[in-house]
Every structure is written in structure tokens, then in C-alpha cells.
């Protein structure tokens, strides 16, 4: 049995999971866009309002405020822009990393569906179908950060049957179960010369005479790059609960908790290798029996965060309502990720330390009832990022602390239906990135700055029976 060097083990890890480490465990792929009515006030007071069936997501206890039956259908266009400026990115040998700058941020559509129904004995039931996590970013081929990220796409569907009960005149409780499906596709390039040289340096001396060798491969050469593609999916279960308290006839307090969900992603790792590199990997497997940057299955465990929300709603007068919310998110559950691939190096199971921190989100808002038919909304929010430093920032999801400015309105032309629309602009602090060598199999350091913003457009139809 040959002895593997620590540097080689790190290369195996990076070559296999360069994509998943950057994207599926990042900060900003959680989506709060779960209703257009809430979007208009930056989701201030979301766990205490109970104004429509979307409360199933924010606090199922809020269903006790909804008479009869309701259907809510909403859609959001999320349009992010992230402009990258290169500031001294280097290859594994310390030379300037080749390739142009590139922007990312493809618009995405986020749908929501909710149904609630009032039953006898102060009992209410409902179901929500939504997208709690999602991501879509894509850079130009050959860009300077190609070894860190090219295409990143994560999609999820959450089915959330719920029940609520009005325990007393002032207290309601609710509970729901989440059935969550997630799928991902993540790609990036590999520096063929660097990977090949790492493999060659770890062959036993007796195998050298028959080695194909790395030939004329040159590092940091886009035309010689190899590539990796990871795909996978997972279906897991979670739960959420909440309590709604009528402090008096004008004030309500809502407390809601949504559990973490442990996803066990299974899928495939596919590699498109330069012919010289492929010959070297095939020879290495023949000699040692170990898989290195070869097509194989992939398993990864990741615990998506739990959230705790505290909301307060105060009716100031017949026209004005003040809204407040604080939400805590337990991102530190993504601190360590373990990746497994069949045929890997024994005793060198890959471990990735993400070092994410828990975050807080603060929001305030107002609703103004102009008339029975028209309701105007506005809100501000401050949303922290869980990324600790430039070294932890991902090219797949460049993000920083965000400030929300939201406006919205509701129109009720008839007792049987209504419509809500909203617009939000996210101001994002400039984001420094300085991914260190070892962050990818190619040993490149991506250094630079992102200037980012997000616009969100939301529409919702509400139907009452």
C-alpha cells in the first residue's frame, strides 16, 4: 500500500467536490420570497399577520384568522446581478491567472401555492408548495474564475401540509410537515497540468517506467483545461410550528420555528478530461486501484439551516398597521461537510470546513388601508450574510449583507378574489473574494471584488370560497 501525501489527499477532495463545496453549502441560496403580500412589506410581521394562506409557510397558526377556504398562487421574478472585477488572481504557481472578467446573475422564477380550509371545532388545515432554496448562476467559458465556478443550479420543492387549532380566544397553535426535494448541477474547469502532475508525483517509484506522463501540458492554459460536472438529488423531511397570540384587539405576537433538514445527496461526478490527463488517471487506477477524477457516484450530507422568527403586528388606527420581525437562521449547521466517493483513498475521506456563522434578519414595515379595495405596503429589512471573510466567499454565490427596500399594494375588486403586487430592491455591500490555493483542484486563487444588486418583482392571486 502506497503512502499518500496530505497535499495529494487535498487535491483528490478538491478535484471531486470543487463545485459542491462552493455552491450547495453557500449563504444566499435560501429564498424568503414565499408570498407577494409579504414581499410588499419586506416580510415584516410575517409570522403574526395571518392575512392570507401564505401564513402556512411563515406561521401555520395564522390559519386560524382565515375563514372559509382560500387558494393563493404567487410568482416572483428574482433578477440578481453580480459584476466581478479581477484584482490579482493567480494560478497554482503564483503567476497571473489567465482569462477575462465575467458577470453572473440569471433571472429566476420562484412560484408559491397555498390552500387553507376552516373545519369545525376551531380547527384549520392547509398545504403549501414552494421553493425554499434555489440558485442559478453561470459565467462565461474561459473566464478568470473558471477553476472555481462555471454553472451552478440548485432547485428545491417543499410540500408543507399543516394544521392549526384555536386553543383559546387569544392563543392559536399550528404545526406542519415538510417534504423537501432538492436537485443540483454544478460545473467548473480543472487545470489539466496541475492535476496530472499531482497524480504523477504520487505514483510508486516502481511504476514510473510505464507511466504515460504529463507530456506537454502547460498550467493555466484554457485550451487544455479539463472539466467536472456534479449532479445529485435528495428527498428529506422536516417540520415547522408556530404560536399566534392576540395581545389585545389591536396587537398580535407570532413566534414560528422551521426545522433544519438533513439532506443526503446522491448523484454522479462526471469528468471531461484532456487526453493526456485521462491516460495518467487510467494508469494510476491500474497501478493503485484508486479512482481519481474519474466518473463515479457521489454521496454528500448537508444540513440546511433552521429558522426562528419573532413577529409583532400593531394596528395603529383604522388605516395604519405597524409591522416588525426578527428572524434568526442557524447557518452554522453547514460548518463541516463530508463527501464520499467509491474507490477513493482509504482513510482520506474528504472533509470541508465551511465556517459559516448564524445570521439575523431585521425588518420593519407598514400597511396603509386606503379603502376597502386598496391596501398599500412598504418595508425595510437588513439581512446579514453568514460568510465570515473574503477567503470563505464563493464565486458561485457572491454575497454580502443586504438592505431591502420594498413596496407593494393589494387590490380587492370583489369578495371572491384579490390580487397583490410587490417590488423589492436589494442593496448589497461590495463583496471581496480571495479564495486561497486548495479551494479548487487547480490550486488557483481568485482575488477580486463583486458589485451586486437584486431586483424582485412579485404577483399574487387570492381566491376565497
N, C-alpha and C positions, 0 to 999 in steps of 0.2 A: 504494500500500500504506500503510495507516494505521499509525502508531506506537503500540504497546501499552504502557501503563504497567506498571511492576512490580507495583503493587497489583492491577491487573486480572488479570495472569497468576496471581498467588497465589489470586485469587478463583476463577478457572477451575479451578485444581488442587483447591481445597477443595470446590467445588461438585460436582466429578466423583468425588472419592475420599474424601469425609469418612468414609464407612463403612469402606472397606477399610484406610485408614490407622490407624484406631483399633482394628480387631479382628484382621484376619488376620495382623498383624505383632506382636501383643502377647505378653506374657510367659507368662501362665498357662494357655494352651490346650494345652500339651503334657501328655500323660497318661502317668503311670508305672503306672497301675493295669492291669497286664498278667497278674496271677495272684492268686488268693485266698490261696494258700500263702505267697507272698512278702508279701502285704499284712499278714498277721498279725505279721510282724516288721519292718514299715516298710521292707521290701526291703533290709534289712541282709544282706550276704553274697550278694546275688542272683547275682553273676557267678561265684561259687565253689561254690554249694550243689549244683546239678545234681540236685535232689530229684525233679523231675518234668519232663514235656515242655515246660513253660513256659520252661525254660532256653534254648529256641530263640531267644527274644527277648533274654534277658539275657546269654547267652554260649553260642553253639551248641556249643562244645567240651564243655559239660556233658552233652551227649547220650551221651558215652562211659560215663557212670555208670548208664545206663538199659538194663537187659536186656530182651530181647524187644521187644514193641510196646506203646505207650501212646497213649491218647487222653485229652486234658484239655479240658474245657469249663468255662468260668468266666464269671461275670457280676458286675458291680459297679453298685450304685446310688450315684451321686455327687450329694449334696444340698448345694449351696452356698447361702449367704445373705449378701447384701450390703445393708446399711441405710445409705442416704445422708442426710446432714444438710447442708442448704444453709447456706453461710457467705459470703454476699455476692456471689453470681453476678451478672454484669452483661451487658447486651446490647451491641451494637456502639457505641452512643452513650454508654455508661457508666452508663445507668440500671439499676435492679434488673431482673433477668431474671424474667419472669412464669412462673407455673406452680408446682404443688405438688411436694413431695419424692416420691420413689418408690423402692421397694426392687426388687431383682432377684435372680435365682438359682433357675432352674427345675431340678428334679431331672433327671438324665440317666442312661441305661443304657449301660454300656460292656461289650461282650462280648469274649471271647477264645476261640480254638480252637487246639489244637496236636495234632500227631501225630508220633510218633517211632518208628523201627524199627531194630533191630540187624541188620546184614548180616555176611557172612563177612569175614575179614581185618581185624578191628578197625575196621570202617567202619560209620558210623551216618548215617541220613538222616532228615529230618523237614520239616514245614511248619508255619508259624504264620500265623494270620489274626487280626488285632487292630486296635485303633483307637489309633494313637499320638498323634493330635491331635484335639481336639474342643472345642466351645464351644456353649453355649446360654444367652443372656441376653435378657430382654425387659422393658422399662419400660412404665409406663402412658402412654397417649396424653396429650399436652399437658404432660408433666412438665417441670420446670425445665431439664433437660438434653436436651431433645428435639432440639436442633440438633447435639448431639454423638453421640447414640445412641438408637435405639429397640429394634429387634430385631437380634440378632447370632446367627447359627448357622453353625458350621463343623463339618463331619464328614469323617472320613477312614477309609479301609480300607487296610490294609497286608497284602499276601500275601508271606510270607517263607520260600521253600524254602531248606533248609540241609543241609550235610553236615559230618560230623566224623570225625576219624581219631585213634586212639590211637597216637601216634608211638612212644612208649616206655612202659615200665611206669609212669612218673611224669608224662609230658607228653602232653597231648591238644590238638589244634588244631581249630578249626571255622571255617566260612565260610558266609555266606548272602547271598541277593539279595533286595532289597525292591522290590516292585511296588506303588506307592502312588498311590491315587486320593483326590482331595480335592475337596469341593464347598463352596460358601459362599453365604449370603444375608445381606445387611446393609442395614439401612434407617436413615434419620434424616430429620428435617424441615429445611426451608430457610426462612429469613426472607425472604418474598417481596419486601418493600420494599427491603431491603438489596441483594439480588441484582439487582433491577430497576434501582435507582439506579446500581449499578456498571456495568451494561450500558449504560445511558443516557449515563453520563459518558464512555464510550469510543467513542461514535458520532462519525464525522467531522462537522464543522460543517455541511457541505452537506446532510447527511441529516436535520438537525433539523426542518425544516419538515414533513416527512411522518411524523415519529415518533409512534407511538401514545401514548407517555408512560406514566408510572407511576401516573397518576390519584390516587386517594385511598388508596393502600396505606400502611399505618402499620406501622412497625417493631415487632417484639416483640409481635405480635398472633396468638395461636394460631389464631383462626378464619380468618386469611388465610394461614396457613403453606402452603407447598408441601412436597413430599416427594421423596426419592430412594430408589431400590432398586437394589442391585447384586447380580447373581448371576453365578456363574462356576464353572468346574471345571478340573481338571488331572490328568493321569496321568504320573508320572515314575518314575525308577528310582534305587535306591541300593544299599548293601551293608553288611554287618556281619561282623565277625570276632572271634575270641577265642582265648585260650590258657588252659588249666587245668593247674596244676602241683601235684602231690602232694608237699608238702614232706616229710612223713613220713606214717605211718599215721593220724595224728590231725589234721593241719593241711593245708589247701589254699589256694592262691592263684589267683585268677581275674582276668584282665585282658581287657576287652572294649571294642570300639570300634564305634560305629554312625555311618555316614557322614552328612554333610549331604545334603539333596536339594533341587535347584534346581527349583522349580515354576514353570511358565509358565501362569498362569491366563488363560483366555479366557472371555468371557461378555458380558453386556449391562448397560448402565446405563439405567434407566428413571426418568422424572421425571413426577410428577403435579403440574402447575403451576397456580397461581391464574390465571384467565383474563387478567388484566391483565399478569402476568409472561409468560405464554405469547405474548401479542401482541408484547411487547417483544423476546423471544428470536427469534421468527419474523422480525420486521423486521430485527433485527441480522444474522441469517443472510442475508436477502435483500440487504442492503446490502454486507456484508463477505465473505460466503461461509463464515464460521466457525461451527462448532457450539458453542453454549453452553447448558448444562443442557437438552440435547435428547436424546431416545432415540438411543442409538448402541451400537456394540460397544465392548468394553473388553479391554485386554491389560495384564497386570502380572507382573513377575518377582519372585520371592521365594525366598530360600534358607533353608529350615528348618534348624535347628541340628544339628551333630554332637555326639556324647557319647562320653566316655571314662570307663570305670568300673574301679576297683581294689577287689576284694573279698577278704576273708580270713575263713576259717572254721576254728575250733579246737575240737576235741572235748575237753572238759574231763574228762569221765568217761562212763560208760555212760548217764547220764541227761541231762547238760547239754552244750550246744554253744553257743559264743560266736560272734557274727556281727558283721562290720564291713564298711562300704562307704564309698567316696568316689567321687562322680560329678561330673565337670566337663561343662558344657554350653556350647557355642560360640554364644551368642546374638548376639554382635556381628556375625555374618554378616547380620543383619537391619538393619544400620545405615542403609543407603540403599536406598530402593525407587523405581523409576521406573515411572510409569503412562503408558500411551499410549491415546489415543482418536482415531479418524479425524476429520479436519476440525477439529482443534484449532488453536491459534495457532501459526504456524510459528516455530521457534526457541525455543519456550517449553515444551518437553517437561517434564512435571511431575516433580520430584524431591522425595522426602520423606526427611528425616534423622531417623531414629528414635532414634539414640544409645543403643541397648541395650548392656549390658555382659555379659560372660561370668559364669557363676554356678557355685557349688559346692553340692553336697548331701552332708551327712554323716549317717550312720545307724549305730546300734548295736542289737543285738538278741540274744535268747537263744531257743533251743529246749529244751524240757524233755520228755524221753521218760518219761512216767509208767508206761507199759506198752506191750506190742506193739501194742495197739489205740489208744492215746491219746497224742497229741503236743500240747503246749501251747506257744504262741508269744507273744512280746512284743517291742516295739521302739520306739525313739525316733529321730526324724530332725529335722534342721534344714535347711530348703530356702530358699536365697536367691532374691530376685526380681531380674530383670535391669533393672527400671525404675530409672532414675537419680534422678528427682526428681518432685515434685508436678506440674511442668509437663509431664512425659512420661507421667503416669498417664492411662490411658484409662477413660472411662466404660463402655466395653464390657467390659473385663476389669479391674475394680479389684482390685489385689493388692499384697501386701507380703511380707516374709519370713514363713515359716510354720514352725511347730513341730508335728511329728507325734507322736501317741500311738496306738500300735496294739496290739491284742490279737487272738489267733486260736487256733484249735485244729484238729487233724486227727484224724479217726476212721477206722480201718481195720477194718471188721467182717468182711472176707473177703479172701482173697489176690487176688481178681479185681477188686476196686474199693475206693475210699476216697473220703472227702469232706473238704473243708476249708472253714471259715468264718472270717471276719475282720471286725473293726470298727476304724475309724480316726476320730479327731477331729483336725482341723487348727485350731490356734490361730494366728490371723493378726493381726499388728500393725495398729493403726488406720492407715488409708491416707488421706493428704491428696491432694487433687486441685486443680489450679489451671491448667486448660487456658487458654492465652493466646489473645487475639484472633488470628485467622488459622488457628486449629485447625479451624474449620469455615467454610463459605461464608457463614455468617451472622455471623461476627465475634464471637460470644458467648464469654464467659469463664465456665467452670463452676468455681466455687470451693466447696469443702466437704470433708467427711470421710466415709469409709466405715468402718463397723464390720462385719467379715466373719468368717465361720466356714464350715467344711465338714465334713460327716459322710459317711463312706463305708461301705457295707455290701457284703460280698463273699461269694460262694458258688462252690465249685468241685467238680466231679466228676472223678475219675480212674479210668480203666479200663485194666486190664492184660491182655495176651494172650500 
